[in-house]
Amino acid sequence: MPERAFPSPAKLNLFLHITGRRPDGYHNLQTLFQFIDFCDMLYITPQPGGQIRLEEDIPGVPREANLIYRAADTLRQTTGCRDGASIRIEKQLPMGGGLGGGSSNAATTLVALNHLWNTGLSEDDLAEIGLTLGADVPVFVRGKAALAEGVGEELTPVNPEEPWYLILIPDCHVETAALFADKCLTRNTNPIRIRAFLEGLEPGHNDFEPVARRLFPEIETGFQLLSQLGKARLTGTGACLFCDFPTRDAALKASQKLQALAPKGYRFKARVAKGVNISPLQRSLL
């Protein structure tokens, strides 16, 4: 069968609040996910009666821990499917950047193979499987901008504005567990009303931002740079920062200014991307 290409998009957390800690040690969250048209690409070739084969490993990630492999293997075990697939990835999204790359890869694998293998699972079924792989996987499976609550599994579709974003990618990798374990992390932020946030009445923030800025000088420098061009925000647990602009041209001009403002020796990448409320993966299947 021919190879098929599937986008695996990034997400931004427009705000991220920790609203409490559960008896099981997990945290209750409130966050707003929006997709951007900045994607990894997965190339999948179904292999009837074959095995799951990754054409290359992601550096530093054992195959058994690779979310692409785990997603494919879990889908096959859940459905009893005996088909296989050869999967290769063109990686664009940084690891440890807060853009959801691993979760997105897992979701794209589930959605794509459900389609290619004709396993017939519903979106709810796939989201349930996705939750076993990671808290952010279901939002990528469903492919709609959403308010997430609980540990991230309670999703309510929303339609925020779709601006252009300038994304600053510092040259550092953030381990989520380290930020959650930090004693200075705020864990009791009051929930906000989503309608008030969308109308600009309750701005929201990211509870991980002050911790990330303190622990990672690269993030602090990036924040200071981006704040000269707009309202800088951290996505997820970092390391990426972003600010929004009304047009692509405005975002591109800000990107040029960012390069000029950066101190000598500061290593980072900048990317301009469009905010979208329907995932590029979902659009590719229409």
Secondary structure, 3 states (H helix, E strand, C coil): CCCEEEEEEEEEEEEEEEEEECCCCCEEEEEEEEEEEEEEEEEEEEECCCCEEECCCCCCCCHHHCHHHHHHHHHHHHHCCCCEEEEEEECCCCCCCCCCHHHHHHHHHHHHHHHHCCCCCCHHHHHHHHHHHCCCHHHHHHCECEEEEECCCEEEECCCCCCEEEEEEECCCCCHHHHHHCCCCCCCCCCCCHHHHHCCCCCCCECCHHHHHHHCHHHHHHHHHHCCCCCCEECCCCCCEEEEECCHHHHHHHHHHHHHHCCCCCCEEEEEEEEECECHHHHHHC
